[in-house]
Amino acid sequence: MTWSVSSCFITLVVLFLWRVEDIAEACRCAPVHLQQAFCSADVVVSSLWSFCSFGGSKTLQKLADAPLCIFNRLFAVQTSLNHVSLLVIRAKVVGVTVGSNTKYDIQQIKMFKGPDRVIHAIFTSSSSASCGVTLETNKEYLITGQLNTAGRMHIITCNFIQYWEDLSGTQKKSLTRRYQSGCDCTIIRCSSLPCPVSTPDECLWTDWLLEDGQSGPQAKNFACLKRSDGSSSCGVTLETNKEYLITGQLNTAGRMHIITCNFIQYWEDLSGTQKKSLTRRYQSGCDCTIIRCSSLPCPVSTPDECLWTDWLLEDGQSGPQAKNFACLKRSDGSCTWYRGMAQSN
């Protein structure tokens, strides 16, 4: 083999490997908050999948093979061949046919955002390399997807697709009542500190400082909404007939206002020590400073600081220091953790 042939062979191998890597990277999607998916979608429906079929459509094949463009809020198929609108539905899957593309026949339960029509089928690529989606029959989903000019709904991996039963009550309710009112706000995913906020219409999505942001409290229970001054704030949805511990702000009009950053928790989820400390211990430690430690080393700069190391684990709010300790003053003026004991029943 001559040098020129060897070089050509090496080049072809490199190009092949690059293409494989490119395909593998194509389906990497940054996660989105359900509100982002809703606001970016022109159609939102819920459905139960009953039939899944793979049907060949030249237009759909071109859409499936088109390169993916990653946006802050949503991911769409880039194509100059078709204008693509986006939608949101709740539906159930009922059957399957296999081909170059997969067609899921669905029973649409509710259209949350989109045209005044019923979606009967959803299409996706049969190849995972082209971001094809696999749905289970007889399962109910919340689905966001694309509606092309032919009137067909197409879905890819980067769409927000989740089992309906896995959504919280707040998320389900917000699809019809809250997310729409916050579509002028921008949700910024925060996965490592510091997280800058550049404009007042932004809300920091800090669930991603923990392991799984999609299961975090902001994802499950909050919406980013406009304040009266035009800035954004993560509004709070509370359940009726539920007992809470709530911290908030009292404005000059005498109204209590709460946002995502307030401490809001079901009363039943508090430990006995936490409940007792609200009246007996926390007040005496207000001159101390609690420093959240999420990665080592964690410096202590002054003697009146206590390191909150629960965050070295998965969920700091459920850790032993959060549930059972208070940061209190010693007689020498320094602060340290003291374990509080709940009263016996």
Salt bridges, closest charged atoms under 4 A:
ASP22 OD2 - ARG19 NH1 2.91
GLU25 OE1 - ARG28 NH1 3.36
ASP105 OD1 - LYS103 NZ 3.43
GLU140 OE2 - ARG90 NE 2.09
